[in-house]
Amino acid sequence: MKRESIFLVVLIAFLGFSNANAQIKFDEKALGAVQKGITGFTFSDAQAAQLSKEAVVKMDAEHVIAGPTDPYTIRLNKIFGKYTNAYGLALNYKVYVLKEVNAFATADGSVRVYTGLMDVMDDNELLVVIGHEIGHVVNHDSRDAIKAAYQKEALIDGAASQSGKVAVITDSQLGKIGSAMIDCKHSRKQESQADTFAYDFMKKNGYDVNAVESAFTILAKLSGGTQSDFLTRMMSSHPDSQERANNARKRAEKEGLYKAYVHKMPVVAKPKTTTKTTTTTTKTTTTTKK
C-alpha cells in the first residue's frame, strides 16, 4: 500500500473514532501530525468569508439578538453605524443579549457585541474593542483562525483538501467552527498588531486615543473575577490587559496626546412600555313585564 493511501486510511480511522466519541477532544499532538499532510491546503479570503458567514448565521439563530428598537442596538448604530463599509469590508453588526463581556468579528465582516461588554464600557472604549476585533479581520488573522478550525473539524475528505476545495461539513461541525472563531487564541504578534490597529483607528477617526488605555484597564480589572471567553482569549498567553493599557499610554505620551481618560457611560433610555387599556362595556337589558 502506498504511503499516501496509508495516510488516508489512518486519517479516516482517526476522525471516524473522534466522531463516534463526540465528547473526546482531539489530541493536539496527534492532530498536528495529521495536519502536517495538509499544510499546503490553500484557503482564500473568499472561502474564509463564506464559511464564516455560514457559521455566523447558525450562531445568530442560537442567540437572542437585540431588536432594531432596543437601546443596545440604537447605541451601537449610533457609534458604529457609519463604519459599515470600511477597510474593503462590508461590515454587519448585531448585539447578542448576553451578560458575558465579549465581542468578536469574523472573516465575512460580521461584528457581534455582547450586552455584557456594552454595560461596562462607554462609547469610545467600545470602539477600541470593536476596532481591535476588526483589526484581526483586516490582518487576515480571522481567515487563518477559521482555516485552522476547518482543518480541525471538517477535513474528513483528504482528497478534497488536497484539491483546494472546501468540503461539505455537517451542522455539528459548523457549530464547532463557530465556537472556535469566538474562542480562538491569536499569537502575541497578532494581538499586538490588532492593538495597534485599534489605536490607529481611534486616531484616524478623531476619537480620544486614551480610551485604548481605559478599555484595557477595564478588562484588567474584570479579569480579577470570573473570566469570560473573551477575557481569556484577550489575555491567555499574550501580554495581560494592564500591560496593553500601559503600552497604549506610552504611545499616547510619546505622541503628545496623553491625558487622563474620563470614563463616562451614556444615558440610554429604556424602551417604552406600551400598556394596553381594556375597556369593559356592561350591557343593560330591560325586561318589560306583560
JOQUIPE-V52717 format. One record per backbone hydrogen bond with DSSP energy under -1.0 kcal/mol. NH is the residue of the N-H (numbers start at 0). CO is the residue of the C=O. If there is no record, write none. Layout:
NH,CO
NH,CO
//
This chain:
5,1
6,2
7,3
8,4
9,5
10,6
11,7
12,8
13,9
14,10
15,11
16,12
17,13
18,14
19,15
23,20
30,26
31,27
32,28
33,29
34,30
35,31
36,33
37,34
40,37
47,43
48,44
49,45
50,46
51,47
52,48
53,49
54,50
55,51
56,52
57,53
58,54
59,55
60,56
65,94
69,66
73,69
74,70
75,71
76,72
77,73
78,74
79,75
80,76
82,79
85,88
88,85
90,83
90,88
91,108
93,110
95,112
96,63
97,95
101,99
103,111
105,109
108,105
110,91
111,103
112,93
113,101
114,95
115,97
117,113
118,114
125,121
126,122
127,123
128,124
129,125
130,126
131,127
132,128
133,129
134,130
135,131
136,132
137,133
138,134
139,136
140,135
141,135
143,139
144,140
145,141
146,142
147,143
148,144
149,145
150,146
151,147
152,148
153,149
155,153
160,156
161,157
162,158
164,159
173,169
174,170
175,171
176,172
177,173
178,174
179,175
180,176
181,177
182,178
183,179
190,186
191,187
192,188
193,189
194,190
195,191
196,192
197,193
198,194
199,195
200,196
201,197
202,198
203,199
204,200
205,202
206,201
210,207
211,208
213,209
214,210
215,211
216,212
217,213
218,214
219,215
220,216
221,217
222,218
223,220
224,221
231,227
232,228
233,229
234,230
235,231
237,234
243,239
244,240
245,241
246,242
247,243
248,244
249,245
250,246
251,247
252,248
253,249
254,250
255,252
256,251
257,251
//
